[in-house]
Amino acid sequence: MFLTLVRYLRKDRPPARPPEPARILGQQNLRQGILVSLLMAGLAMALWVYVALVFDKYFPWVSMLQGILIGLAMRRGGRGVDWRFPLAAAVITAAAAAAGSFLVALFLTGREFGTGALELVNEISTHTVATFYTREFGIIGVIYMLFAACLAAFYANRRLSTAEAVALRRLRHGGANQR
């Protein structure tokens, strides 16, 4: 720790290069962020089904873990700093939480009846889906889904250093060269 302090206090170090806001904005990639988030959503749903089958129980809180994973995937893949990235992560998470919950129920029902989930897919009707989302998913599932979407939105944006945040703020409010 003492060496770090000595290096900090030395006067012969080169000045820090200010961050370039155009480079930060140029690194954003919404399409790649959405693609990586969709892949993570599929992986998280498969993991959710696997955990439910291993323990033979439905765990709705896994949707919150799913939201964190999707948000982190959006952060890594998209590297975004504006509002589009949290919104996309929240929408993907809400859809993945609803679909994952339905898949878990489908696989657990297939195990209960002694058939596979693929045989039950042929028997799905609009009434089956409506009944699942009104009676089984219900308000608790919606609460978990919304909380997971909020977690995904929180983790989706790129974390900036203080200098990067100040440089972006200066760019947005009248130019990058203001002091």
C-alpha positions in Angstrom: 0.0 0.0 0.0 2.9 2.3 0.8 4.3 1.9 -2.7 1.0 2.8 -4.3 1.0 6.0 -2.2 4.6 6.8 -3.3 3.7 6.2 -7.0 0.7 8.5 -6.6 2.6 11.3 -5.0 5.5 11.2 -7.5 5.5 14.3 -9.7 7.2 12.7 -12.8 4.3 10.6 -13.9 2.7 11.5 -17.2 -0.7 13.2 -17.0 -3.7 11.0 -17.4 -5.3 11.1 -20.8 -8.9 12.4 -20.8 -11.5 9.9 -22.0 -12.9 10.4 -25.4 -16.8 10.4 -25.3 -17.0 9.7 -29.1 -15.1 6.5 -28.5 -17.4 5.5 -25.6 -20.5 6.2 -27.7 -19.0 4.4 -30.7 -18.5 1.2 -28.7 -22.3 0.8 -28.1 -23.8 -2.0 -30.0 -27.5 -2.7 -29.4 -27.8 -5.5 -31.9 -25.0 -7.5 -30.3 -26.4 -6.7 -26.8 -29.8 -8.1 -27.7 -28.2 -11.2 -29.3 -26.1 -11.9 -26.3 -29.0 -11.3 -24.0 -31.3 -13.6 -25.9 -28.6 -16.3 -25.8 -28.3 -15.8 -22.0 -32.1 -15.9 -21.7 -32.2 -19.3 -23.5 -29.4 -20.6 -21.3 -31.0 -19.3 -18.1 -34.4 -20.9 -19.1 -32.6 -24.3 -19.7 -30.9 -24.0 -16.3 -34.2 -23.1 -14.7 -35.9 -26.2 -16.2 -32.9 -28.4 -15.1 -33.0 -27.1 -11.5 -36.8 -27.6 -11.4 -36.4 -31.2 -12.7 -33.6 -32.1 -10.3 -35.5 -30.8 -7.2 -38.9 -31.6 -8.6 -40.1 -28.2 -7.5 -41.0 -24.9 -9.1 -38.7 -22.0 -8.0 -40.1 -18.6 -9.1 -37.2 -16.7 -7.6 -34.9 -18.1 -10.4 -36.5 -15.5 -12.6 -34.6 -12.8 -10.6 -31.3 -14.6 -11.2 -32.3 -14.8 -14.8 -32.8 -11.0 -14.8 -29.4 -10.4 -13.3 -27.7 -12.7 -15.9 -29.6 -11.1 -18.8 -28.6 -7.6 -17.6 -25.0 -8.5 -17.2 -25.1 -10.1 -20.7 -26.5 -6.9 -22.1 -23.8 -4.9 -20.3 -21.0 -7.1 -21.8 -22.5 -7.5 -25.2 -23.9 -4.0 -25.8 -21.6 -1.8 -23.8 -24.4 0.8 -23.9 -24.7 4.0 -21.9 -28.2 5.2 -23.0 -31.8 4.2 -22.2 -32.2 1.6 -25.0 -30.0 -1.0 -23.3 -31.9 -1.2 -20.0 -35.2 -1.2 -21.8 -34.2 -4.0 -24.1 -32.8 -6.0 -21.2 -36.0 -5.5 -19.2 -38.3 -6.6 -22.1 -36.2 -9.6 -22.8 -36.2 -10.6 -19.1 -40.0 -10.2 -18.8 -40.5 -12.4 -21.8 -37.9 -14.9 -20.6 -39.4 -15.0 -17.1 -42.9 -15.7 -18.5 -41.7 -18.3 -21.0 -39.4 -19.9 -18.5 -42.1 -20.3 -16.0 -44.3 -21.9 -18.6 -41.5 -24.3 -19.7 -40.9 -25.3 -16.1 -44.6 -26.0 -15.6 -44.7 -27.9 -18.9 -41.7 -30.1 -18.0 -42.9 -30.7 -14.4 -46.4 -31.6 -15.7 -44.9 -34.0 -18.3 -43.0 -35.7 -15.5 -46.1 -36.0 -13.3 -48.1 -37.6 -16.2 -45.2 -39.9 -17.1 -44.7 -38.3 -20.6 -42.2 -35.9 -22.0 -42.8 -32.2 -22.4 -42.7 -32.6 -26.2 -45.7 -34.8 -26.2 -47.6 -32.1 -24.2 -46.7 -29.4 -26.7 -49.2 -30.9 -29.1 -52.0 -30.6 -26.5 -51.4 -26.9 -25.7 -54.3 -24.6 -26.6 -55.0 -21.0 -26.0 -57.2 -22.0 -23.1 -54.2 -23.9 -21.6 -52.0 -20.8 -21.9 -54.7 -18.5 -20.5 -55.4 -20.8 -17.6 -51.7 -21.1 -16.8 -51.0 -17.4 -16.8 -54.2 -16.4 -14.8 -54.2 -19.3 -12.2 -50.7 -20.7 -11.9 -48.5 -17.7 -12.9 -50.8 -15.2 -11.3 -49.9 -12.1 -9.4 -46.9 -13.7 -7.7 -45.4 -14.6 -11.0 -46.0 -11.1 -12.3 -44.3 -9.6 -9.2 -41.2 -11.9 -9.7 -41.2 -11.0 -13.4 -41.3 -7.3 -12.8 -38.6 -7.5 -10.2 -36.4 -9.5 -12.5 -37.0 -6.9 -15.3 -35.9 -4.1 -12.9 -32.8 -6.1 -12.0 -32.0 -6.6 -15.6 -32.4 -2.9 -16.3 -30.2 -2.0 -13.4 -27.4 -4.3 -14.5 -27.7 -3.6 -18.3 -25.9 -0.2 -18.6 -22.1 0.0 -18.9 -20.4 1.1 -15.7 -18.4 4.3 -16.4 -15.5 5.8 -14.5 -16.0 9.3 -13.1 -13.9 10.8 -15.8 -15.9 9.0 -18.5 -19.2 10.1 -17.0 -18.1 13.7 -16.8 -16.8 13.6 -20.4 -20.2 12.2 -21.6 -22.1 14.8 -19.6 -20.0 17.6 -21.1 -20.6 16.2 -24.6 -24.3 16.1 -24.1 -24.5 19.5 -22.6 -22.7 21.7 -24.9 -19.4 20.4 -26.0 -16.5 18.2 -24.8 -13.9 21.0 -24.3 -15.7 22.9 -21.5 -14.0 23.0 -18.1 
